[in-house]
């Protein structure tokens, strides 16, 4: 029955793919970068999925912009956080050409906009009101906006995998590691009192905010390998109490297995497989025989 969980989701992804290779958030919907990237990762190396993943990859690469970033969808002339997913896909497929280097460079230059002089002054004057040090920045959803937890997590995962490429230029590697270190500090500074993470701050107007299971799982993946980091108990506590969504269960399954722990069943094999497409792809990745190890790091020539 375990294999059927993966098989049904991979079949759903194959049926939802556009003729041009991309995926939308809903089957038949217009293509977007996020579901296309996750579908490629879910199908990578899977029997019957290689051709679909290759066609999706060619489509995804065609959406890269001149500055090295990816937009949220083809035809949208704006850089987007999903650039991190595309860099991760480059690493998974071991394609380290110009597109990969341009994507890494764009990630290194993209920072949250909260570290202004006046915000730093406000933090020193009213640290409990602000809740976190604005001089320590992560990554935003869109350039020119403030740092958030989820895009920071995806950028860290992508850059950790890029750092495993042994032929990465030395200067680029030095910049990468400096940026990763600041991203780790940013996540630790936003960690909620219960040990997990939510989408933004741990405090608002002096009030502690609870964590969410999907963000706790993604942040624990992003911090995997950071010196001295110990993940919180995943799927339990304050964040686990709200683990009712498919998205939360899928990310928790991915994270638990990456840390070598048994994962809860993502969905029953008899339960209907449906959209959103990116959630079905994450469920496939989080299945016990899925590609959850793609978020881990390994040295590659």
C-alpha positions in Angstrom: 0.0 0.0 0.0 3.0 2.3 0.6 4.0 2.3 -3.0 0.4 3.0 -4.1 0.5 6.4 -2.3 3.4 7.4 -4.6 2.0 5.8 -7.7 -1.3 7.5 -7.6 0.2 10.9 -7.1 2.8 10.5 -9.9 -0.1 9.4 -12.2 -2.0 12.5 -11.2 1.0 14.7 -12.0 1.5 13.0 -15.4 -2.2 13.6 -16.3 -2.0 17.2 -15.1 1.0 18.2 -17.2 0.5 20.7 -20.0 1.5 19.6 -23.5 4.2 22.2 -23.5 5.7 20.6 -20.3 4.6 22.9 -17.5 2.1 22.5 -14.7 -0.5 24.8 -13.3 -1.7 25.0 -9.7 -4.9 23.1 -10.9 -5.0 20.5 -13.7 -5.7 22.4 -16.9 -4.9 25.8 -15.3 -2.2 28.1 -16.7 1.4 27.1 -16.0 3.3 28.5 -12.9 6.8 28.1 -11.7 6.1 26.6 -8.3 3.9 23.6 -9.3 6.2 23.0 -12.3 9.3 22.9 -10.1 7.8 20.6 -7.5 6.4 18.2 -10.1 9.9 18.0 -11.7 11.3 17.1 -8.2 8.6 14.5 -7.6 9.0 12.8 -10.9 12.8 12.9 -10.9 14.2 9.4 -11.4 10.9 7.7 -11.1 9.8 4.9 -13.4 7.5 6.4 -16.1 8.2 9.9 -15.0 11.6 10.7 -16.6 10.2 12.0 -19.9 7.7 14.2 -18.2 10.3 15.6 -15.8 12.6 16.3 -18.8 9.9 18.1 -20.7 9.0 20.1 -17.6 12.7 21.0 -17.1 13.1 22.3 -20.6 10.0 24.5 -20.1 11.2 25.7 -16.7 14.6 26.7 -18.0 12.9 28.7 -20.8 11.2 30.9 -18.2 14.5 32.2 -16.7 14.9 35.9 -17.0 18.0 37.9 -18.1 19.0 38.8 -14.5 19.1 35.1 -13.5 15.8 35.0 -11.7 12.5 33.3 -12.5 9.1 35.0 -12.5 6.1 33.4 -10.8 4.7 32.5 -14.2 5.7 32.9 -17.8 4.9 36.3 -19.2 5.2 38.0 -15.8 8.1 40.4 -15.9 9.1 40.3 -12.3 11.6 38.3 -10.2 10.1 35.9 -7.7 11.1 33.7 -4.7 10.6 30.6 -6.8 14.1 31.2 -8.2 15.3 29.2 -5.2 13.2 26.2 -6.3 14.7 26.4 -9.8 18.3 26.5 -8.4 17.4 23.4 -6.3 16.1 21.7 -9.5 19.4 22.6 -11.2 21.3 20.9 -8.4 19.1 17.8 -8.4 19.6 17.4 -12.1 23.3 18.3 -11.8 23.1 20.9 -14.5 25.6 23.5 -13.4 25.9 25.7 -16.4 25.2 29.4 -17.0 21.6 29.3 -15.9 22.6 27.7 -12.6 25.3 30.3 -11.9 23.0 33.2 -12.9 20.3 31.9 -10.5 22.8 31.5 -7.6 24.1 35.0 -8.2 20.6 36.4 -8.2 19.8 34.7 -4.9 22.9 36.1 -3.3 22.0 39.6 -4.3 18.4 39.4 -3.2 17.8 40.6 0.4 15.0 41.6 2.6 14.3 45.3 2.7 13.8 45.7 6.4 17.4 46.5 7.3 17.0 50.3 6.9 18.7 52.8 9.2 15.4 53.9 10.9 14.2 50.3 11.5 17.6 49.5 13.1 17.2 52.6 15.4 13.6 51.5 16.3 14.8 48.0 17.2 17.5 49.4 19.5 14.9 51.6 21.2 12.0 49.2 21.3 13.3 45.6 20.9 10.3 43.9 22.4 8.0 45.8 20.1 9.9 45.0 16.9 10.5 41.3 17.8 13.6 40.7 15.7 16.9 42.4 14.7 16.1 44.0 11.3 19.8 44.2 10.4 19.9 40.4 10.0 18.0 39.9 6.7 16.8 36.8 4.9 14.9 36.6 1.6 11.6 38.2 0.6 8.8 36.9 -1.5 9.4 39.7 -4.0 12.5 41.9 -4.4 12.3 45.2 -2.5 10.0 43.8 0.3 10.8 42.4 3.8 12.2 39.0 4.7 9.8 36.1 5.4 10.5 32.7 6.8 9.4 30.5 3.8 11.4 32.2 1.0 14.4 32.3 3.3 14.1 28.5 3.9 13.9 27.8 0.2 16.9 30.0 -0.5 19.0 28.3 2.1 18.1 24.8 0.8 19.0 25.9 -2.7 22.3 27.5 -1.6 23.3 24.6 0.6 22.9 22.3 -2.4 24.8 24.7 -4.7 27.7 24.7 -2.2 28.0 20.9 -2.7 29.0 21.5 -6.3 32.8 21.0 -6.0 33.6 23.2 -9.1 31.7 26.2 -7.8 34.0 29.3 -8.2 35.8 30.1 -5.0 34.7 33.7 -4.8 31.1 32.7 -5.4 31.4 30.0 -2.7 32.7 32.6 -0.2 29.7 34.9 -0.8 27.4 32.0 -0.7 28.6 30.8 2.7 28.4 34.3 4.2 24.9 34.7 2.9 23.8 31.3 4.3 25.2 32.2 7.7 23.1 35.3 7.8 20.1 33.4 6.6 20.6 30.9 9.5 20.8 33.8 12.0 17.6 35.3 10.5 15.7 32.0 11.0 16.9 31.6 14.5 15.9 35.1 15.3 12.4 34.4 14.1 12.0 31.1 16.0 8.8 31.0 18.0 8.7 30.4 21.8 7.4 26.8 21.2 10.6 26.0 19.1 9.0 26.1 15.7 8.4 28.7 13.1 5.5 30.6 11.6 5.4 32.7 8.4 6.9 35.9 9.7 7.7 37.0 13.3 7.9 35.3 16.6 6.5 38.5 18.3 4.0 41.1 17.3 3.5 44.1 19.5 5.1 42.2 22.3 2.8 39.1 21.9 4.3 35.7 21.2 3.0 34.0 18.1 2.7 30.2 17.7 4.4 28.1 15.1 2.9 26.3 12.2 3.8 22.7 11.2 4.5 23.3 7.5 6.9 26.2 8.3 8.5 24.3 11.2 9.2 21.4 8.8 10.6 23.6 6.0 12.7 25.6 8.4 14.1 22.5 10.0 15.1 21.2 6.5 16.7 24.6 5.8 18.7 24.5 9.0 19.8 20.9 8.6 23.6 20.9 8.7 23.8 24.3 10.6 26.2 24.0 13.5 24.5 23.1 16.7 21.0 23.1 15.3 18.5 20.6 16.8 15.1 20.4 15.2 12.0 20.7 17.4 9.8 17.7 17.9 8.1 17.5 14.5 4.4 16.7 14.3 3.9 17.4 18.1 3.5 20.4 20.3 1.9 23.6 19.3 2.7 23.3 15.6 1.6 19.6 15.5 -1.7 20.4 17.0 -2.6 22.2 13.8 -1.3 19.5 11.4 -4.6 19.1 9.6 -3.8 20.3 6.1 -2.3 18.2 3.4 0.5 20.7 2.9 1.5 20.5 6.6 1.4 16.7 6.5 3.5 16.5 3.3 6.2 18.9 4.5 6.4 17.1 7.9 6.8 13.7 6.2 9.6 15.1 4.0 11.4 16.6 7.0 11.0 13.7 9.4 12.5 11.3 6.8 15.3 13.7 6.0 16.2 13.5 9.7 16.0 9.7 9.6 12.8 9.4 11.5 9.7 7.5 10.5 7.0 9.6 8.8 3.3 9.5 9.3 1.3 8.3 6.3 0.8 11.3 4.0 -2.6 10.1 2.8 -4.5 6.8 2.6 -4.0 5.1 -0.8 -7.8 5.0 -1.1 -8.2 8.7 -0.6 -8.9 10.7 -3.7 -5.8 12.3 -5.3 -6.6 15.9 -6.3 -5.1 19.4 -6.7 -3.6 21.7 -5.9 -0.9 20.3 -8.1 2.0 21.5 -5.9 0.5 19.8 -2.9 0.1 16.5 -4.7 3.7 16.8 -5.8 4.9 17.4 -2.2 2.9 14.4 -1.1 4.7 12.3 -3.7 8.0 13.7 -2.5 7.1 12.9 1.1 6.0 9.3 0.5 8.3 6.8 2.0 9.5 5.8 -1.5 9.4 9.3 -2.7 12.2 11.8 -3.4 12.5 13.4 0.1 16.2 12.9 0.0 16.5 15.5 -2.8 16.4 18.2 -0.1 19.5 16.8 1.5 23.1 17.8 0.5 25.9 15.8 -1.0 29.2 16.7 -2.6 29.1 16.4 -6.4 31.9 16.8 -9.0 
